[in-house]
Amino acid sequence: MDLRSKARTLPGPVTDPSKLPKWNYDGSSTGQAPGEDSEVILPQAIFKDPFRKGNNILVMCDCYTPAGVPIPTNKRYNAAKIFSNPDVAKEEPWYGIEQEYTLLQKDINWPLGWPVGGFPGPQGPYYCSIGADKSFGRDIVDSHYKACLFAGVNISGINGEVMPGQWEFQVGPTVGISAGDQVWVARYLLERITEIAGVVVTFDPKPIPGDWNGAGAHTNYSTESMRKDGGFKVIVDAVEKLKLKHKEHIAAYGEGNERRLTGKHETADINTFSWGVANRGASVRVGRETEQNGKGYFEDRRPASNMDPYVVTSMIAETTILWKP
């Protein structure tokens, strides 16, 4: 979750990532390389810059060694290989990612709106709430919403979450590698806006222990075959594949997820795979409307809020489309 950025001036406006120059940075200062070996940045996606506006742009990049090898933290490289596989591309995988996060008071790492050293009233009145006694940080959340819309992120909604001080935004539907690009840029915009507001954002999957909801990144998914008539059988087959690879997916779905996936607070137990129609306590939820229509999508509820969207989206595609049990 350690996002970094730097800026440079170009001779004129650029709209195609391939027309942007390569760049480099000091990998030793980010813990990614020895001091004598700078890392190379490759531009991959362009967004409008909501902070500088005008012709200014934000550029999502991935990183390589000077020899052209992806650095270990570059998860985009392998994801792009999976999404460019003809069998995956033919299925046109759609994603809708529900990114939950928690706003913290600076310096004390305690949720926004909570009494210092104390607790608010129990959960219940805060989900999708309004009012100064129930909704904390709306100005930040709305600023982020507007910034994403300006930038060209396909943000499809926001809402207050069950735990006070916790919020969610949704990105999608997006296709293939674009899902990871857009979630990372949306996270970057959120960090920049909370920086301006003097508030800290955390993507920890269980920021407050006890009887409080954790934070996830529920990943909604469908393929061309699932969206066609008869797609419900394709969905069931895909979910059964996910069941067989449950441990591998859990291992890649975010750090600290065992503190969140306890079987309580609208989660399934981390050690047991389950799925059901309209069941928010299952590992994978299939919507009631999908069942009725006989086609549609499903929701993987296991990813933690701090998951890498490149890893999760490509892994779901690989397991459900490419893997032959």
Order of alpha helices (4+ residues) and beta strands (2+ residues): beta-beta-beta-alpha-alpha-beta-beta-alpha-beta-beta-alpha-beta-beta-alpha-alpha-alpha-beta-beta-alpha-beta-alpha
